[in-house]
Amino acid sequence: MALYSAAAAVLAGLERGEGGLKRLVYNSGFPHVRQLYALVSETLRYASVLEKLLDGAALLQAEKKLAPQLAKVLVYDLLFGKGLKCGGRWKALARRHRARLEAELARMKVRYKVSRNEDLLAPEKAVSAAASQVPRYIRVNTLKTCVDDVIDFFKRQGFTYLGKAASVEELKSLSGKKFLLDLHLPELLVFPSQTDLHDNLLYISGHIILQDKASCLPAFLLGPVAGSHVIDACAAPGNKTSHLAAILKNKGWSVHSFSWVLGSAFRQIFAFDVDPKRVATMNTLLTRAGVTGCQLAQQDFLTVDPRDPRYSRVTHILLDPSCSGSGMVTRGPGEEAAPSAERLQALAGFQRRVLNHALSFPALQRLVYSTCSLHQEENEDVVQAVLQEWGSAFRLVNAFPSWPCRGLAAFSGAESCLRASPAETLTHGFFVAVLERCQEGAATPRWERAVGDSSCFWGVP
């Protein structure tokens, strides 16, 4: 019953515009976020069908105390999902109307001349063509295993290993129980798009991480050498943090609490997020992945003092701030696909502030700025504005020259940035820029001298 109530609350929050799907799920307090996210996503995918069923069966008229959001969730799981899992009065209520709902579903199939439930989905609610062609990527967690062992494991499970991919076109042709080694990233395996590995033993034990290829680029391109001290400024849910730990080979001390402790200078990774639920989720993920050299902090990164001695040795920062999320091909229908100009302006202003703040850490040598946004306002425009503020102190690195999709020609040098897209790279939409320090002792940027304001809360401004 708790699952359905939580799902109904997320649907109501989406309708009221209180945030995106992922944020509302993470903030729900429900302990099994993956289960909740899946139920809400599928209910949203069938939303137009469910509305017709509820109208045709007159369920809300018959049950006046039943909220529409809860009705959709119950009817989805009753007719399209794995069957009702809850007990109590909601289960009894749904089953009481089951015959009428099934009859209405049968009439809909006849009316639309289809035989399968999936064929009832309206085109705008179906999985997009872009999403369906993006493969299932898994990152081998080298803190616990190695690529060869994972390949052998899947071969024993009946999968066929085809070797290293030679082109993006090879990834498109994957089908059935076949998989490849990615052509760009050495610890990334590629499976057909509909491969479900959530119940796989390697995933449950943290030996593999289900992570889109584009999301692997920031840590890969930051590339800190062993012994480096790193900040992950917007760390939750923790996939990029665990990737950093794997690159650093976990040379830090174990973390036993969220609070700062004596000796925290020995931590190699400082990971920040302001939301306590997201920090708790991140702690679970990192523990499962075997990450030990990381210090988690429930703190707004903009309130972190760059001059604090704890960060005096931080040379690398990964910054993946809040953004519109417009590049996510698996976005739920309730998420904001086309943000307003005002919304983009607010996001870009926040992103400029947090990027400026990150560049002010005195020992910083290399920074990766990334978003899962398609909008120039959040990507090239932010990088250009901040580089202008810092003058000759930092420069753009021509990162990953073999990557096929480059930054938009918004300013001279923007081609050094990377973009990713379903069409060109078979990934989610993504943007990555790599910045390096050019000289020591750069002057304080104009933005800090003028305002000195770090009062913005971490998250959506």
C-alpha positions, 0 to 999 in steps of 0.5 A: 500500500505504501508503494501505491500511495507514494506513486500517487503522491509523485504523480500529484507533485508532477501535476502541480509542477513541484519538480521533475520525476527523479527529484520527486521520487528521491524526495518521496522518502520511499525506501525502494526508489528504483521500484517507485521510479519504475511504477511512476514511469510506466503509469505515466507512459500509459497515462492516456490509456488509463484516463480512457479506461477510468472514464469508460469504466466510470471508476471515479464516479463509483468511488468518489473518495479515490484520488485520480492519481491513485486510481491510475497507479492501481489500474496500471498495476492491475491491468498492465503491470505485475499485479497488485502487490498491496493489501487492504482496502485499495486492493479490494477496491481495485479487484471489485471493479476488475471485470468492468475495467477488463471489459473496457480494455477489451472494447478499446482494443477492438475500437483501435484494432489492436491486439496488444496492450502496448499498441494502445499507447499514443505515439507521444506516450510510447518510448521514443525512437531515440530512447529505443535505439540507445543501448544498455550500457554497463560500467564494470566496477574495477573496485570489485572486479575486472572487465575480463571476469565480467565478460566471462560471467555473462558468457556463462549466462548464455550471452555471446561476446562479440569483442570490441566495437569498431563503430557506433553502427555496430552498437545499433545492430546489437540484438538478443543476448549479444554484447560488445566492449565499447569503442571509446571507454575501456570499462564499458560493456554494451548490450541491446537496449531492452536488456534488463539487468536490475536483477542480475547478481553482478548489479546487485553486488555492485560489480557492475554499474548501470550508467549511460555512456555519456554519463561516464564521460565526465569522470573519464575526462577528468582523469585524476591520477592516483593520489589526487584530491577531488571534489564531486560538487553535485554528487548524488545519486553517486554513479560519477562518484563511484567512477572517480573512486575506481579511477583513483583505485580507492586509496582513501580512508573509509567513511563511517559518517556523513559529518566531517571528521578529524583526518578528513584531509586524507579523503581523496574524494569530497562529495557534496549534495544538499538533500539528506535523502539523496545523500543517504541514497548515495551512501547506499550506492557507494557502499554497494560499489565498495567505495572507501576513499570518499567523504560525503557531506550534506552541504550546499557546494556554494557554501563550501569555503575554497580557502578551508584547509581541508580542500587545500590539496583539491586539484580536480573538480567534477561539476554536474549541476542542476539543469533542465535535463532536456537531453534525457531520452527516457524522461517521463511525460511529467518532466519538463521537456521544453523549459521556458526562457525564464527557467533557462535564464535562471538555470544558466545564472545558477550554473555560472555562479557554481562554475565560478565558485568551483574555479576559485579553489586555489589548488585546482588544476583541472575541472569538468563541467557537464550537463544533461541539457541540450540547450546552448544557454546551459552549456556553451554560453555558461562556459564562455561567460565564465572563461571571460570572467577569469581571463587567461587563468583557465583555458578549454582543453580539446578533450577526446578529439576522436569523439564525433559530436562537438560543441556548438560554434557559439564562440571561438574554441567551443569545438573543444567541448563535447556533445552527445546525442541519441542520433550521433553517439547512441547515448542520452543528450549530454554536454562536457567541457574540460577546463585547465588552469593556465597560470598560478596566482590568478586574480579574483574574478570580477563576479566575486569582487562585485557580489561575493554572494554564495547564498543560493541553495544547491539544487534548482534555483 
